[in-house]
Amino acid sequence: MSGQQRLVTGLTGVTVAVLAGVFCFLSWDRANQVAGIVSALVSVLALGIGLLALMSGRDTTVQVANSGPATAVGAGSHANTGLTARGGAHEGVEIDGTAAARAEDGGRANTGYDQL
């Protein structure tokens, strides 16, 4: 667990303990009102954090390195010692040190980056 995860876990525990203590000293009606307000604020906060994480634009890197050899035998088979991906261009792909890929009797072979 990283330092940030420990901090978040600790703050969450302290917040729950404080709210539990506050609710113990309130009447049921007042505690119900406070709980409703707290839950509304927390839900809006969670939505904002989720949107922020979605829009952060962090790049994802895929690394393929030091793979072993592969052989494809027969039509429809595929030997791949690199990366095969569907769709358009993928940014952040790093391929280094892939081994030999052989194709026999109509198979396909790829040692780098192959898009389907």
C-alpha positions, -999 to 999 in steps of 0.1 A, spaced: 0 0 0 14 34 -10 17 64 13 -12 81 -5 -34 50 -1 -26 49 36 -34 86 40 -68 82 22 -76 50 42 -67 68 75 -87 99 67 -117 78 57 -116 60 90 -113 92 110 -142 107 91 -164 77 97 -155 77 134 -162 115 137 -196 111 120 -205 81 142 -196 102 173 -217 132 160 -247 109 153 -245 95 188 -251 129 204 -280 140 180 -316 131 182 -329 106 156 -346 133 136 -316 156 136 -292 127 128 -314 118 98 -311 153 85 -274 155 89 -269 120 73 -290 131 43 -269 163 38 -236 144 43 -246 117 18 -256 143 -8 -222 161 -4 -202 129 -6 -221 117 -37 -214 150 -55 -178 148 -44 -175 112 -57 -190 122 -90 -165 151 -93 -135 128 -85 -147 102 -110 -150 128 -137 -116 142 -128 -100 108 -131 -117 102 -164 -105 134 -179 -69 132 -165 -57 119 -198 -31 97 -183 -13 77 -211 -13 40 -209 19 23 -220 20 -13 -232 54 -29 -231 64 -61 -248 100 -73 -242 122 -104 -244 95 -127 -256 101 -163 -267 99 -178 -302 66 -188 -318 56 -209 -349 22 -209 -367 14 -240 -387 -16 -240 -411 -40 -215 -425 -58 -194 -398 -31 -198 -372 -10 -168 -360 24 -168 -343 30 -136 -324 60 -127 -303 51 -90 -302 17 -73 -298 -15 -78 -318 -43 -52 -312 -77 -45 -327 -87 -10 -338 -68 21 -349 -34 33 -339 -24 27 -303 -1 52 -287 23 42 -259 32 8 -274 68 -2 -267 82 -34 -282 118 -45 -276 137 -77 -279 110 -99 -294 121 -134 -306 116 -150 -340 81 -158 -352 77 -184 -380 47 -192 -402 44 -224 -421 17 -238 -445 -3 -205 -447 -1 -192 -411 7 -156 -401 37 -145 -381 44 -112 -362 75 -102 -342 65 -65 -337 32 -47 -336 3 -60 -357 -31 -44 -360 -61 -66 -369 
